Amino acid sequence: MNKVHVNLSDWQKKVWKDDKRYTIVNCGRRSGKTTVVAWKLLWMATQKEGQNLWYIAPTYKQAKQILWEMLIEMVPKEAIHKRNETELKIVLKNKSKIEVKGADNVDSLRGVRIDFAVFDECAFIDKWEMVWKVMRPTLVDSKASVMFISTPNGFNHFRELSYNATKEGTPIFDESSHSYHHYTSYENPYLDKAELDIMKKEMNEDAFEQEIMGEFRKMSGLIYKEFNRERHMVEIPFDRFDSNWTYTRSLDFGFGHKSSLGYYAISPEQTEIYRYDGLYVSGFNERQLADVVKTKDKGKYMLYPVADSAQPMAISELQSHGANFNPVKKGRDSVKNGIVRVADLLKVRNDTGKPTLMFNKYHTYVADEFERYRWIENKNDKSLIREIPYKAMDDAMDEIRYFAMSWKKKDPVARYYNRNDWGIR
C-alpha cells in the first residue's frame, strides 16, 4: 500500500503521539475527533499483521453513520482483502481487521481478543458499567490500548473517566497508564470561529459550555433558565395572523394526567412563533380530542402536526376521527436535545429584541410548568446514571418540546410550495 500523508491539527497530533494505554479525550462538537480516530485505526491496522481493531459507538446505527462510510473512503482499495457491509468489518490483505460496533449490542463485544479499541461518543453510551465489564477481558491477552473520546454529557461515567475516579474517589486506572486531553471546538482550524461565536449568542450558557467548550456541566436545578413570565407570556397579535403565516399543532397525550395540545403560528420571517391556542385537560379520550382539534383547526391549514410517537395506537385512533398527527421523530437523547432546542427558541433575539417563541398570557399553566420544570438525578443501586427532567406535571413541557423538535426552519417562500418536505400528505 502506498504511503498516505495525513494532515492533523495541533491537538490531533498530541493525541496521536500519546502512548498511554488508556487515553481519554474530551472534545467539543465538530472538533475533529472522529477523523483522528479513523486515521489511528487505519494506521494501526497497517503496522502489524493480524491486528483486531474495534471502533465502538453508542449504537450500531450511529457507528455506521459516524465512521463506516468514512472508513470506506479512507481505506485504499488495493489494501482490502474483503469487506462485510452487514457486520461492518474490513479485512486488510495483511489479515488485520477493523470492526465497527454498537454498544447497544453488548453481546457483540464478548469473547474476542482485540489489540486496540476506541469508544466514540463515550459519554452517550447507556449501561456503561455493563459494557466495560464485558469489554475489559478482551484486553487481557494483548494488553490492548483503549481510547475513550467524547463530548461531555453531564456528570456521568465519562466525567469519572476524565477525572480517573469513581464517585467514591477510587481511581479507575493506574496513574501511569492513563492520560487526559481536553480540547474545544475552537481548536479545529477548519471551523469558522465567527460561526462558533454566533452559536454562543444563540445557545444557553450550559449547552454552549458543554457542547462547544467541552466543559462538564451539571444540569440539576431549573431546566429552562431562559424563561421569564413577563417576557414570554404575551398578548397574542391575532390581527397580524394572515395567509403568509405558517400554522401547526403539537400534542402530548394524557393517560391518567393532562393532555396538552398546543397551536403555533410562525411568522413569514420565522422570527416570531406564538403558541396562541391550546388545550390542557384531564380525562379526554381520542374522540373528544379529535373534536377539539377539528374545531380549533377551522380556517387554518396545519403543516406537519405532531404527537408523541410512543403512542402510535392513539395517533391512529385520532386519525380515524379526522384529526391527523405525525409521530414526532425523537432519536437518541431526544429529551435533552429537545430541551436545547426549546431553550434556543426562548432566548431573546438581537434582531427583534424578543424571544422567538412566546405564549398566550392567559395560558398560565404553561408558565407554571416552565417555572417548576427541574432536573433530578436518576440513580440505580450502584451509581448515578444520568440527570433527567422530573416527570410530574410536565405535559405542556413535553408538547412544547415535540413542536421544537419537529419544526424545521424553511425558506419563507419555498415552504408553501413544497409541502412534501414537511411530510404533508
C-alpha positions as CSV (number, residue, x, y, z in Angstrom):
1,M,0.0,0.0,0.0
2,N,1.3,3.4,-0.9
3,K,2.1,5.8,1.9
4,V,-0.6,8.4,2.7
5,H,0.2,11.8,4.1
6,V,-2.2,12.7,6.9
7,N,-2.8,16.4,7.9
8,L,-3.6,16.6,11.6
9,S,-4.4,19.7,13.7
10,D,-2.2,20.5,16.6
11,W,-4.5,18.8,19.1
12,Q,-4.9,15.8,16.9
13,K,-1.1,15.4,16.8
14,K,-0.9,15.4,20.5
15,V,-3.5,12.7,20.8
16,W,-1.9,10.7,18.0
17,K,1.5,10.7,19.8
18,D,0.1,9.8,23.2
19,D,1.5,6.4,24.1
20,K,-0.5,5.8,27.3
21,R,-2.6,2.6,27.4
22,Y,-5.8,4.5,28.3
23,T,-6.3,7.8,26.5
24,I,-9.3,9.9,27.5
25,V,-10.1,12.7,25.0
26,N,-12.8,15.3,25.9
27,C,-13.7,17.5,22.9
28,G,-16.3,20.0,21.8
29,R,-18.6,19.2,18.9
30,R,-17.1,19.3,15.4
31,S,-13.5,19.4,16.8
32,G,-12.3,16.6,14.5
33,K,-12.3,13.7,17.0
34,T,-13.8,11.1,14.7
35,T,-11.3,12.0,11.9
36,V,-8.3,11.3,14.1
37,V,-9.9,8.1,15.4
38,A,-10.4,6.8,11.8
39,W,-6.8,7.6,10.8
40,K,-5.5,6.0,14.0
41,L,-7.4,2.8,13.4
42,L,-6.2,2.6,9.8
43,W,-2.6,3.4,10.7
44,M,-2.5,0.7,13.5
45,A,-4.1,-1.9,11.1
46,T,-1.2,-1.4,8.7
47,Q,1.7,-1.5,11.2
48,K,1.4,-5.2,12.1
49,E,-0.2,-8.3,10.6
50,G,-3.3,-9.8,12.1
51,Q,-4.4,-6.9,14.3
52,N,-8.0,-6.8,15.7
53,L,-9.2,-3.2,16.0
54,W,-12.6,-2.1,17.2
55,Y,-14.5,1.1,16.9
56,I,-17.5,1.3,19.3
57,A,-20.2,4.0,19.1
58,P,-23.3,4.2,21.4
59,T,-25.5,2.3,18.9
60,Y,-24.9,0.2,15.8
61,K,-26.8,2.8,13.7
62,Q,-24.6,5.6,15.0
63,A,-21.5,3.5,14.4
64,K,-22.5,3.0,10.8
65,Q,-23.4,6.7,10.3
66,I,-20.4,8.1,12.0
67,L,-17.4,6.0,10.9
68,W,-18.3,3.3,8.4
69,E,-18.7,5.5,5.4
70,M,-15.6,7.5,6.4
71,L,-13.6,4.3,6.6
72,I,-14.8,3.1,3.2
73,E,-13.4,6.3,1.6
74,M,-10.2,6.3,3.6
75,V,-9.0,2.7,3.2
76,P,-7.2,2.2,-0.2
77,K,-9.0,-0.4,-2.3
78,E,-5.7,-2.2,-3.0
79,A,-5.3,-2.8,0.7
80,I,-8.7,-4.5,1.3
81,H,-9.0,-8.3,1.2
82,K,-12.7,-8.3,1.9
83,R,-15.4,-6.1,3.3
84,N,-18.6,-7.1,5.1
85,E,-21.3,-4.4,4.9
86,T,-23.6,-6.3,7.3
87,E,-21.1,-6.9,10.1
88,L,-19.3,-3.5,9.3
89,K,-15.9,-5.2,9.1
90,I,-12.9,-4.6,6.8
91,V,-10.2,-7.3,6.5
92,L,-7.0,-6.0,5.0
93,K,-4.6,-8.1,3.0
94,N,-2.2,-8.2,5.9
95,K,-5.1,-10.0,7.8
96,S,-5.7,-7.1,10.2
97,K,-9.4,-6.4,10.8
98,I,-11.2,-3.2,11.6
99,E,-14.7,-3.7,13.1
100,V,-17.3,-1.1,13.7
101,K,-19.7,-1.9,16.5
102,G,-22.6,-0.5,18.6
103,A,-22.5,-0.6,22.4
104,D,-26.3,-1.3,22.4
105,N,-25.5,-4.9,21.5
106,V,-23.4,-5.8,24.5
107,D,-23.1,-9.5,23.4
108,S,-21.3,-8.4,20.3
109,L,-18.4,-7.2,22.5
110,R,-17.8,-10.5,24.1
111,G,-15.0,-13.1,23.8
112,V,-12.7,-11.9,21.0
113,R,-9.1,-10.8,21.7
114,I,-8.6,-7.2,20.5
115,D,-5.4,-5.1,20.0
116,F,-6.9,-1.6,20.1
117,A,-10.4,-0.2,20.8
118,V,-12.0,3.2,20.5
119,F,-15.2,4.2,22.4
120,D,-16.5,7.2,20.4
121,E,-19.2,9.5,22.0
122,C,-18.4,7.5,25.1
123,A,-20.5,9.8,27.3
124,F,-23.6,8.8,25.5
125,I,-23.2,5.0,25.9
126,D,-26.0,3.6,28.0
127,K,-25.3,0.9,30.7
128,W,-21.6,1.8,30.6
129,E,-20.8,-0.3,33.7
130,M,-22.1,-3.4,31.8
131,V,-20.4,-2.5,28.6
132,W,-17.0,-2.0,30.2
133,K,-17.4,-5.2,32.3
134,V,-17.9,-7.2,29.1
135,M,-15.1,-5.4,27.2
136,R,-12.3,-5.5,29.8
137,P,-11.5,-9.2,29.5
138,T,-10.9,-8.8,25.7
139,L,-7.9,-6.6,26.5
140,V,-6.1,-9.0,28.8
141,D,-4.1,-11.2,26.4
142,S,-2.9,-8.3,24.2
143,K,-2.8,-5.7,27.0
144,A,-4.6,-3.6,24.4
145,S,-4.8,0.2,24.4
146,V,-8.1,2.0,24.5
147,M,-9.2,5.5,23.6
148,F,-12.3,7.0,25.2
149,I,-13.4,10.1,23.2
150,S,-16.5,12.2,23.6
151,T,-18.2,15.4,24.2
152,P,-19.5,15.6,27.8
153,N,-23.0,14.6,28.8
154,G,-23.5,15.9,32.3
155,F,-21.9,14.3,35.3
156,N,-21.8,10.7,34.3
157,H,-19.3,7.9,33.6
158,F,-17.3,9.9,31.1
159,R,-16.6,12.5,33.7
160,E,-15.4,9.8,36.0
161,L,-13.1,8.5,33.3
162,S,-11.8,12.0,32.7
163,Y,-11.1,12.6,36.4
164,N,-9.9,9.0,36.8
165,A,-12.2,8.5,39.8
166,T,-15.5,6.9,40.7
167,K,-17.9,8.8,42.7
168,E,-16.3,7.3,45.8
169,G,-13.0,8.7,44.7
170,T,-11.4,5.4,43.7
171,P,-9.0,5.6,40.7
172,I,-10.3,3.8,37.7
173,F,-6.9,3.4,36.0
174,D,-3.4,3.2,37.4
175,E,-1.9,6.7,37.3
176,S,0.9,5.7,35.0
177,S,-1.4,4.0,32.4
178,H,-3.8,6.8,31.5
179,S,-3.8,10.3,30.1
180,Y,-6.4,13.0,29.7
181,H,-6.8,15.6,26.9
182,H,-9.3,18.4,26.7
183,Y,-9.9,20.5,23.5
184,T,-12.7,22.8,22.5
185,S,-14.4,23.2,19.1
186,Y,-12.4,26.4,18.6
187,E,-9.3,24.2,18.3
188,N,-10.4,22.8,15.0
189,P,-8.6,25.1,12.5
190,Y,-11.2,24.2,9.8
191,L,-14.2,25.6,11.7
192,D,-15.3,29.2,11.3
193,K,-14.6,30.8,14.7
194,A,-17.2,33.6,13.9
195,E,-19.8,30.9,13.5
196,L,-19.0,29.5,16.9
197,D,-19.3,33.0,18.4
198,I,-22.7,33.3,16.8
199,M,-23.7,29.9,18.4
200,K,-22.6,31.2,21.8
201,K,-25.1,34.0,21.5
202,E,-27.9,31.6,20.3
203,M,-27.4,28.8,22.8
204,N,-27.9,28.8,26.5
205,E,-24.8,29.0,28.6
206,D,-24.8,25.5,29.9
207,A,-25.4,24.0,26.5
208,F,-22.6,26.0,24.8
209,E,-20.1,25.3,27.5
210,Q,-20.8,21.6,27.3
211,E,-21.3,21.1,23.6
212,I,-18.7,23.5,22.3
213,M,-16.2,24.1,25.1
214,G,-16.2,20.5,26.4
215,E,-17.0,21.6,30.0
216,F,-18.7,19.2,32.3
217,R,-22.0,20.9,33.4
218,K,-24.3,19.5,36.0
219,M,-27.8,20.4,34.8
220,S,-29.5,20.0,38.1
221,G,-31.9,22.7,39.0
222,L,-34.3,24.7,36.9
223,I,-34.2,23.4,33.3
224,Y,-35.4,26.5,31.4
225,K,-33.4,29.3,33.0
226,E,-34.2,31.4,29.9
227,F,-37.9,31.5,30.7
228,N,-39.3,34.7,32.1
229,R,-43.1,35.0,32.7
230,E,-43.2,38.7,31.8
231,R,-41.1,38.3,28.7
232,H,-42.6,35.1,27.3
233,M,-46.3,35.3,28.3
234,V,-47.7,37.9,25.9
235,E,-50.9,39.2,24.3
236,I,-51.2,37.3,21.1
237,P,-51.2,39.6,18.0
238,F,-54.1,37.8,16.2
239,D,-54.6,40.8,13.9
240,R,-51.3,40.1,12.3
241,F,-52.0,36.4,11.5
242,D,-52.8,36.0,7.8
243,S,-52.1,33.6,4.9
244,N,-48.4,34.3,5.0
245,W,-48.1,32.8,8.4
246,T,-47.5,29.1,9.0
247,Y,-49.6,27.1,11.4
248,T,-49.1,23.8,13.2
249,R,-50.0,22.0,16.3
250,S,-48.5,19.5,18.8
251,L,-50.0,17.0,21.2
252,D,-48.9,15.2,24.4
253,F,-51.4,12.5,25.3
254,G,-52.8,12.4,28.8
255,F,-53.3,8.9,30.2
256,G,-54.0,9.4,33.8
257,H,-52.8,13.0,33.7
258,K,-53.2,16.1,31.5
259,S,-53.4,16.1,27.7
260,S,-51.6,19.1,26.3
261,L,-52.5,20.4,22.9
262,G,-50.7,23.4,21.5
263,Y,-51.3,25.6,18.4
264,Y,-48.4,27.5,16.9
265,A,-48.3,30.4,14.5
266,I,-45.0,31.1,12.7
267,S,-44.3,34.5,11.1
268,P,-43.2,34.7,7.5
269,E,-39.7,35.7,8.5
270,Q,-39.7,32.9,11.1
271,T,-38.5,35.3,13.8
272,E,-41.7,35.0,15.8
273,I,-43.5,31.9,16.9
274,Y,-46.6,32.2,19.1
275,R,-48.3,29.3,20.9
276,Y,-51.6,31.1,20.5
277,D,-54.2,28.4,21.4
278,G,-54.3,25.1,23.2
279,L,-56.0,22.6,25.4
280,Y,-54.9,21.4,28.9
281,V,-57.3,18.9,30.3
282,S,-57.6,15.5,32.0
283,G,-59.8,12.6,31.1
284,F,-60.3,13.2,27.4
285,N,-60.3,10.2,25.0
286,E,-59.2,10.3,21.4
287,R,-62.7,11.1,20.0
288,Q,-63.0,14.1,22.4
289,L,-59.5,15.3,21.5
290,A,-60.3,14.9,17.8
291,D,-63.5,17.0,18.2
292,V,-61.5,19.8,19.8
293,V,-58.8,19.6,17.1
294,K,-61.3,19.9,14.2
295,T,-62.9,22.9,15.9
296,K,-59.7,24.7,16.5
297,D,-58.3,23.9,13.0
298,K,-61.1,25.7,11.2
299,G,-59.8,28.3,8.8
300,K,-56.2,27.3,9.0
301,Y,-54.0,24.7,7.3
302,M,-51.8,22.8,9.8
303,L,-48.4,21.9,8.4
304,Y,-46.8,18.8,9.9
305,P,-48.7,18.5,13.2
306,V,-47.0,16.1,15.6
307,A,-47.9,13.9,18.6
308,D,-46.0,11.6,21.0
309,S,-44.6,8.8,18.9
310,A,-44.7,6.5,21.9
311,Q,-48.5,6.3,21.4
312,P,-49.0,5.0,17.8
313,M,-52.4,3.5,18.6
314,A,-53.7,6.8,20.0
315,I,-52.4,8.6,16.9
316,S,-54.1,6.1,14.6
317,E,-57.4,6.5,16.7
318,L,-57.2,10.3,16.3
319,Q,-56.8,9.9,12.5
320,S,-59.8,7.6,12.4
321,H,-61.8,10.5,13.9
322,G,-60.4,13.0,11.3
323,A,-57.6,14.6,13.3
324,N,-54.2,13.9,11.7
325,F,-50.9,13.9,13.6
326,N,-47.5,12.7,12.7
327,P,-45.4,10.8,15.3
328,V,-42.6,13.1,16.4
329,K,-39.2,11.8,15.4
330,K,-37.3,11.5,18.7
331,G,-33.9,9.8,18.1
332,R,-31.2,9.3,20.7
333,D,-31.1,11.6,23.7
334,S,-34.3,13.2,22.3
335,V,-35.3,14.7,25.7
336,K,-32.0,16.6,26.2
337,N,-31.7,17.5,22.5
338,G,-35.3,18.8,22.5
339,I,-34.7,20.8,25.7
340,V,-31.8,22.5,24.0
341,R,-34.0,23.4,21.0
342,V,-36.7,24.9,23.2
343,A,-34.1,26.8,25.2
344,D,-32.7,28.3,22.0
345,L,-36.2,29.5,21.0
346,L,-36.7,31.1,24.4
347,K,-33.6,33.3,24.0
348,V,-34.1,37.0,23.2
349,R,-33.1,37.7,19.6
350,N,-30.8,40.5,18.7
351,D,-32.8,41.5,15.6
352,T,-36.3,41.8,17.3
353,G,-35.4,42.2,21.0
354,K,-37.9,39.5,21.7
355,P,-37.8,35.7,22.1
356,T,-38.5,33.6,19.1
357,L,-41.1,31.5,21.0
358,M,-43.8,33.2,23.0
359,F,-47.0,32.0,24.7
360,N,-50.6,33.2,25.2
361,K,-50.5,35.0,28.5
362,Y,-53.9,33.5,29.5
363,H,-52.4,30.0,29.4
364,T,-50.9,30.3,32.9
365,Y,-50.4,26.5,33.1
366,V,-47.6,26.9,30.6
367,A,-45.8,29.4,32.8
368,D,-46.4,27.3,35.9
369,E,-44.8,24.2,34.2
370,F,-41.8,26.2,33.0
371,E,-41.2,27.5,36.5
372,R,-41.2,24.1,38.2
373,Y,-39.6,22.0,35.4
374,R,-36.3,20.8,37.0
375,W,-33.5,18.3,36.6
376,I,-33.3,15.4,39.0
377,E,-30.6,12.7,39.5
378,N,-31.8,9.2,38.3
379,K,-29.9,6.6,40.3
380,N,-29.6,2.8,40.3
381,D,-28.2,0.7,43.2
382,K,-24.6,1.2,42.2
383,S,-24.2,4.7,40.7
384,L,-25.6,7.8,39.2
385,I,-26.9,7.1,35.7
386,R,-27.9,10.5,34.4
387,E,-29.8,13.6,35.1
388,I,-33.4,13.7,33.8
389,P,-36.3,16.0,34.0
390,Y,-38.6,15.4,36.9
391,K,-41.6,13.6,35.4
392,A,-44.6,15.2,37.1
393,M,-46.9,17.9,35.8
394,D,-44.8,18.3,32.7
395,D,-47.3,17.7,30.0
396,A,-47.1,21.1,28.4
397,M,-43.3,20.9,28.5
398,D,-43.4,17.6,26.5
399,E,-45.8,19.0,24.0
400,I,-43.7,22.2,23.5
401,R,-40.6,20.1,23.1
402,Y,-42.3,18.0,20.4
403,F,-43.0,21.2,18.5
404,A,-39.4,22.4,18.8
405,M,-38.1,19.0,17.7
406,S,-40.2,18.9,14.6
407,W,-40.3,22.5,13.5
408,K,-38.0,22.9,10.5
409,K,-36.8,26.3,9.6
410,K,-37.7,26.7,5.9
411,D,-37.2,29.2,3.2
412,P,-40.1,31.7,3.8
413,V,-41.4,31.4,0.2
414,A,-40.4,27.8,-0.8
415,R,-42.1,26.1,2.2
416,Y,-45.5,27.0,0.8
417,Y,-44.8,25.1,-2.5
418,N,-43.0,22.0,-1.2
419,R,-45.4,20.5,1.3
420,N,-43.9,17.1,0.8
421,D,-40.8,18.4,2.5
422,W,-42.9,19.0,5.6
423,G,-44.4,15.4,5.5
424,I,-47.8,16.6,4.4
425,R,-49.8,14.0,2.6
